[in-house]
Protein backbone atom coordinates (compact mmCIF):
# COMPACT_ATOMS: atom_id res chain seq x y z
CA UNK A 1 0.00 0.00 0.00
CA UNK A 2 1.15 3.53 -0.61
CA UNK A 3 2.67 5.63 2.13
CA UNK A 4 -0.18 8.12 2.43
CA UNK A 5 -3.71 8.62 3.63
CA UNK A 6 -5.49 5.30 4.08
CA UNK A 7 -7.75 4.82 1.06
CA UNK A 8 -5.62 7.06 -1.14
CA UNK A 9 -5.17 10.78 -1.56
CA UNK A 10 -7.20 13.16 0.57
CA UNK A 11 -10.42 14.31 -1.05
CA UNK A 12 -10.76 17.37 1.17
CA UNK A 13 -12.27 20.16 -0.88
CA UNK A 14 -13.39 17.87 -3.72
CA UNK A 15 -17.15 17.55 -4.25
CA UNK A 16 -17.17 13.90 -5.31
CA UNK A 17 -20.90 14.07 -6.06
CA UNK A 18 -20.03 16.27 -9.06
CA UNK A 19 -16.78 14.63 -10.14
CA UNK A 20 -15.57 11.31 -11.55
CA UNK A 21 -12.23 10.78 -9.80
CA UNK A 22 -9.57 8.28 -10.83
CA UNK A 23 -6.63 8.15 -8.46
CA UNK A 24 -4.09 5.75 -7.13
CA UNK A 25 -0.48 4.87 -6.60
CA UNK A 26 2.33 3.47 -8.73
CA UNK A 27 4.31 0.73 -6.99
CA UNK A 28 7.43 -1.32 -7.74
CA UNK A 29 8.02 -4.26 -5.42
CA UNK A 30 5.46 -2.83 -3.01
CA UNK A 31 7.25 0.54 -2.79
CA UNK A 32 5.85 3.83 -4.15
CA UNK A 33 7.44 5.14 -7.35
CA UNK A 34 7.99 8.90 -7.55
CA UNK A 35 8.48 10.51 -10.95
CA UNK A 36 6.61 7.92 -13.01
CA UNK A 37 4.07 9.21 -15.52
CA UNK A 38 0.45 8.14 -15.75
CA UNK A 39 -1.47 8.90 -18.93
CA UNK A 40 -5.23 8.94 -19.30
CA UNK A 41 -6.39 7.49 -22.63
CA UNK A 42 -9.99 7.60 -23.82
CA UNK A 43 -11.98 4.58 -24.99
CA UNK A 44 -10.45 4.85 -28.49
CA UNK A 45 -6.91 4.97 -27.09
CA UNK A 46 -6.43 8.70 -27.69
CA UNK A 47 -4.24 10.63 -25.27
CA UNK A 48 -6.26 12.90 -22.97
CA UNK A 49 -3.99 13.87 -20.07
CA UNK A 50 -0.76 12.99 -18.26
CA UNK A 51 0.45 13.56 -14.70
CA UNK A 52 3.69 12.70 -12.91
CA UNK A 53 3.42 10.71 -9.70
CA UNK A 54 4.09 12.54 -6.45
CA UNK A 55 6.94 11.80 -4.04
CA UNK A 56 4.62 9.16 -2.53
CA UNK A 57 3.81 7.60 -5.92
CA UNK A 58 0.30 9.07 -6.15
CA UNK A 59 -1.65 10.40 -9.11
CA UNK A 60 -5.17 11.79 -9.69
CA UNK A 61 -7.39 12.55 -12.66
CA UNK A 62 -10.82 14.15 -12.92
CA UNK A 63 -12.49 12.41 -15.86
CA UNK A 64 -15.77 12.26 -17.71
CA UNK A 65 -18.01 9.25 -17.17
CA UNK A 66 -16.96 6.25 -19.23
CA UNK A 67 -14.23 3.74 -19.97
CA UNK A 68 -10.62 4.86 -19.78
CA UNK A 69 -7.14 3.36 -19.83
CA UNK A 70 -4.35 4.38 -17.47
CA UNK A 71 -0.95 3.99 -19.17
CA UNK A 72 1.88 3.99 -16.64
CA UNK A 73 5.44 4.73 -17.73
CA UNK A 74 8.55 4.73 -15.55
CA UNK A 75 12.26 4.57 -16.35
CA UNK A 76 13.52 0.98 -16.51
CA UNK A 77 10.01 -0.46 -16.27
CA UNK A 78 7.55 -2.11 -18.63
CA UNK A 79 4.62 0.05 -19.71
CA UNK A 80 1.43 -0.97 -17.91
CA UNK A 81 -2.08 -0.38 -19.25
CA UNK A 82 -4.92 -0.57 -16.70
CA UNK A 83 -8.57 -0.30 -17.75
CA UNK A 84 -10.83 1.76 -15.49
CA UNK A 85 -14.43 2.95 -15.59
CA UNK A 86 -15.15 6.41 -14.22
CA UNK A 87 -18.53 7.57 -12.98
CA UNK A 88 -19.60 10.88 -11.52
CA UNK A 89 -20.06 10.53 -7.77
CA UNK A 90 -17.43 7.81 -7.41
CA UNK A 91 -13.74 7.58 -6.67
CA UNK A 92 -11.85 4.79 -8.43
CA UNK A 93 -8.72 3.80 -6.50
CA UNK A 94 -6.15 2.04 -8.69
CA UNK A 95 -2.77 0.75 -7.54
CA UNK A 96 -0.49 0.04 -10.51
CA UNK A 97 2.34 -2.45 -10.03
CA UNK A 98 5.23 -1.99 -12.45
CA UNK A 99 8.01 -4.45 -13.28
CA UNK A 100 11.54 -3.94 -14.50
CA UNK A 101 12.20 -4.33 -18.23
N, C-alpha and C positions, 0 to 999 in steps of 0.2 A: 504494500500500500504506500501511497505517496506520503511524504513528510509534510503534511499540512492539515487543515481543518478536516475532521472526520466527515466523510461524505463528499469531499471535494472542496473546491474553492468556495469562499464565502459568497452568499447571494444577497448580502446586505445592500439595500438600495436598488435591487433589481425587482421589478414587478413581474414575477414569473407567470402571472395570469395573462399577461399581454405579450409574452416573449416565448420563443422556442429556443431553448438553450442547449447547446452541445458543449460539454466540457469534460476534461479528464486529465490524465497524466501519462507521460511517456516514461517507460521503465526499461532498463537493461539489467538482467540478472536480479530483478527485484529492487534495484536502486533507481531513483529519479534521474532523468537525463535533461540537463539544462542545455539550451542552445540548439535543440533539434527544431525542425520546422514541421508544422502540421498544416496541410492544405485542405480546403473544403472544396469538393468537386460536386457539381450537380448531378442529377440522375442520368444525364447524357455524357458525363465524364468531363464536362467543361470546368475549367478553373474558375472559382468564385472568390476565394480569399485565402490568405496564408498568415499564420502567426508563428513567432518563435515561442518555444517553451520557456517558462520562467526559471529562476534558479532552483525551484523545487520541482521542475519538470511539468508544470501545469500549462494548460491552454484552455481557451474558451471562444466559442463562436455564438453569435445570435443569428439564427437562420430562419428561413421561411419554412412553413409546414412542408413535409415531403421526405423523399428518400435522398440521402446524401452519401458520399464516400469521404472518409478521412484518409488522406495519404500522408504518412509519416516518413520523414527523411532525416537521417542523422549521419554524420561522418562515420565511415567504417561500418555502417550497418545496412542490412537489406531494407529496401523500401517495403512498407507495410500498408496495405489498403484495408480499411475497416468500414463495412457498411453500417449506416445508422439512419434511423427514422426520427425526424424532428416533428414535434407537435406543440403548438401554442399551449401554454399552461403546464408544460412539462420540462424537466431537466434530465437530459440523457447524460449519464456519467459513463465515460469510456476510458479504461486503462489500456494502453497500447504497449505490448511487449515487443521490443526490437531485438534482433540477433545480429551478431557480427557477420560480415560478408565472408 
